[in-house]
Amino acid sequence: MYDIFGFSFKPSLSTCPEKYLGDIEVWNQAEKANVYVSCFPLENSLSDFGEKWELNPGNGAFYGPKIDIQIKDAIGRYHQCATIQLDFQLPVRFNLTFVSHDGNDKTRPVIIHRAILGSVERMIAILTENYGGKWPLWLSPQQVMVVPVGPMCDEYAQKVRQQFHDAGLMADVDVDPEQEDQKCSACTV
């Protein structure tokens, strides 16, 4: 998904911190490859994904291990964005159980928290800085500005704007009485 925005990314497996809740054996099972807990082991998932990933020991959440995804911006800096976190504690605290395929009605689920963009505000800030305010057309809040060459063209400019709008673009018309060069300058980022 990040390639749509022009970002490369690197995933990491963040494991059990010093201060954690729950049974360490459940943590170990969830983190390690080829050992299955009531959800998927994270190491297997990252390996199956096929991209290089890093181990980030001790950086998991207090309630479970997580996969963190950092994106690389246009000038080479990394920003934490997406995360997929296993939560072993909320099911215990809410006394959640389900009937498993073998009929055990006391099977404890694991809650999976995921945030694909991280916080929306942070992602917008990273995008704004990465694009330098020059948004790609598909993401730009103002995609087309029609600038008529004089008042006698205003009506036609409105028709052109409407055609762009009907085609699904965010379009506007600048009918201010300024000179065209000033209008064009005001429309350029």
C-alpha positions as CSV (number, residue, x, y, z in Angstrom):
1,M,0.0,0.0,0.0
2,Y,2.8,2.4,0.8
3,D,4.1,2.3,-2.8
4,I,1.0,4.2,-3.8
5,F,2.3,7.1,-1.9
6,G,5.9,6.6,-3.1
7,F,7.3,5.2,0.2
8,S,9.5,2.2,0.8
9,F,9.1,0.5,4.1
10,K,10.8,-1.9,6.5
11,P,8.9,-4.2,8.9
12,S,10.2,-5.3,12.3
13,L,9.1,-7.8,14.9
14,S,8.9,-6.2,18.3
15,T,9.1,-8.7,21.1
16,C,8.4,-9.0,24.8
17,P,9.5,-5.9,26.8
18,E,11.0,-6.1,30.3
19,K,7.6,-5.1,31.9
20,Y,4.8,-7.2,30.3
21,L,1.6,-8.8,31.3
22,G,0.6,-12.4,31.0
23,D,2.4,-15.7,30.6
24,I,5.8,-15.6,29.0
25,E,5.2,-18.9,27.3
26,V,2.3,-17.4,25.4
27,W,4.5,-14.6,24.3
28,N,7.3,-17.0,23.2
29,Q,4.8,-19.0,21.2
30,A,3.4,-16.0,19.4
31,E,6.8,-14.6,18.5
32,K,8.6,-17.8,17.3
33,A,8.4,-19.5,14.0
34,N,6.7,-22.9,13.6
35,V,4.9,-22.7,16.9
36,Y,1.2,-22.0,16.8
37,V,-0.8,-20.3,19.5
38,S,-4.5,-19.5,18.9
39,C,-3.4,-17.0,16.2
40,F,-0.5,-17.0,13.8
41,P,3.1,-16.7,14.9
42,L,4.4,-13.3,13.9
43,E,7.9,-14.5,12.8
44,N,6.3,-16.9,10.3
45,S,4.1,-14.2,9.0
46,L,7.0,-11.8,8.4
47,S,9.1,-14.6,6.7
48,D,6.2,-15.6,4.5
49,F,5.8,-12.0,3.5
50,G,9.0,-12.3,1.6
51,E,10.6,-8.9,2.4
52,K,13.6,-8.4,4.7
53,W,12.6,-7.7,8.3
54,E,14.4,-6.8,11.5
55,L,14.1,-8.2,15.0
56,N,13.4,-5.4,17.6
57,P,13.9,-7.2,20.9
58,G,12.0,-5.8,23.9
59,N,10.0,-3.2,22.0
60,G,6.7,-5.0,22.0
61,A,3.6,-3.5,23.8
62,F,3.1,-4.6,27.4
63,Y,0.1,-6.7,26.3
64,G,1.7,-8.6,23.4
65,P,4.2,-8.7,20.5
66,K,3.8,-6.6,17.4
67,I,4.9,-6.0,13.8
68,D,5.9,-2.4,13.3
69,I,6.2,-0.9,9.9
70,Q,8.4,2.1,9.3
71,I,8.2,4.1,6.0
72,K,11.1,5.9,4.4
73,D,10.4,9.4,3.2
74,A,11.9,11.3,0.3
75,I,15.0,12.4,2.2
76,G,15.7,9.0,3.7
77,R,14.2,9.3,7.2
78,Y,12.1,6.5,8.7
79,H,8.8,7.1,10.4
80,Q,6.8,4.6,12.4
81,C,3.4,4.2,10.8
82,A,1.6,0.9,10.6
83,T,1.5,-1.6,13.4
84,I,-0.1,-5.0,13.9
85,Q,-0.3,-5.9,17.6
86,L,-1.3,-9.1,19.3
87,D,-3.2,-8.4,22.6
88,F,-3.3,-11.3,25.1
89,Q,-4.6,-9.2,27.9
90,L,-8.0,-7.8,26.9
91,P,-9.5,-11.3,26.2
92,V,-8.4,-12.3,29.8
93,R,-9.8,-9.0,31.3
94,F,-13.1,-9.4,29.5
95,N,-13.2,-13.2,30.1
96,L,-13.6,-13.9,26.4
97,T,-13.7,-17.4,25.1
98,F,-14.9,-19.3,22.1
99,V,-15.6,-22.9,21.0
100,S,-12.6,-24.2,19.1
101,H,-12.7,-26.7,16.2
102,D,-12.1,-29.5,18.7
103,G,-15.1,-28.5,20.9
104,N,-13.2,-26.8,23.7
105,D,-15.5,-24.0,24.8
106,K,-12.8,-22.3,27.0
107,T,-10.4,-21.4,24.2
108,R,-9.0,-17.9,24.7
109,P,-8.9,-15.6,21.7
110,V,-6.2,-13.2,20.9
111,I,-7.2,-9.7,19.8
112,I,-5.4,-8.2,16.9
113,H,-5.0,-4.4,16.8
114,R,-4.0,-3.0,13.5
115,A,-3.4,0.5,12.3
116,I,-2.4,0.6,8.6
117,L,-1.5,4.3,8.4
118,G,-0.7,4.7,12.1
119,S,-2.5,7.9,13.2
120,V,-4.2,9.8,10.4
121,E,-2.7,13.1,11.6
122,R,0.9,11.7,11.6
123,M,0.4,10.2,8.1
124,I,-0.9,13.5,6.7
125,A,2.1,15.3,8.2
126,I,4.5,12.8,6.7
127,L,2.8,13.0,3.3
128,T,2.8,16.8,3.4
129,E,6.4,17.0,4.2
130,N,7.4,14.3,1.8
131,Y,5.6,15.9,-1.2
132,G,6.7,19.4,-0.1
133,G,3.1,20.6,-0.4
134,K,3.0,19.5,-4.1
135,W,0.5,16.7,-3.9
136,P,0.1,14.2,-6.6
137,L,-2.9,14.9,-8.8
138,W,-5.0,12.0,-7.4
139,L,-4.5,13.2,-3.8
140,S,-4.5,17.0,-4.3
141,P,-7.4,18.9,-2.7
142,Q,-7.4,21.2,-5.7
143,Q,-6.7,19.3,-8.9
144,V,-7.7,21.8,-11.6
145,M,-7.9,25.6,-11.7
146,V,-9.4,27.1,-14.8
147,V,-8.0,30.6,-15.4
148,P,-9.9,32.6,-18.0
149,V,-7.9,35.1,-20.0
150,G,-10.5,37.9,-19.5
151,P,-14.1,38.6,-18.3
152,M,-15.4,37.7,-21.7
153,C,-14.3,34.1,-21.1
154,D,-15.7,33.6,-17.6
155,E,-18.9,31.8,-18.8
156,Y,-16.9,29.4,-20.9
157,A,-14.4,28.9,-18.0
158,Q,-17.4,27.8,-15.8
159,K,-18.4,25.3,-18.5
160,V,-14.9,23.9,-18.6
161,R,-14.8,23.7,-14.8
162,Q,-18.0,21.8,-14.8
163,Q,-16.7,19.3,-17.4
164,F,-13.7,18.6,-15.1
165,H,-16.0,18.3,-12.1
166,D,-18.2,15.9,-14.0
167,A,-15.1,13.8,-14.8
168,G,-14.5,13.4,-11.0
169,L,-11.9,16.1,-10.5
170,M,-11.8,18.8,-7.9
171,A,-12.0,21.9,-10.1
172,D,-12.5,25.6,-9.6
173,V,-12.5,28.8,-11.7
174,D,-10.6,32.0,-10.8
175,V,-12.7,34.8,-12.1
176,D,-11.0,37.5,-10.1
177,P,-10.2,40.6,-12.1
178,E,-6.4,40.2,-11.5
179,Q,-3.9,39.7,-14.4
180,E,-3.6,36.2,-15.6
181,D,0.0,35.9,-14.5
182,Q,-1.0,36.8,-11.0
183,K,-3.8,34.2,-11.1
184,C,-1.4,31.5,-12.4
185,S,1.1,32.4,-9.7
186,A,-1.6,32.1,-7.0
187,C,-2.6,28.6,-8.3
188,T,1.0,27.3,-8.4
189,V,2.5,25.6,-5.3
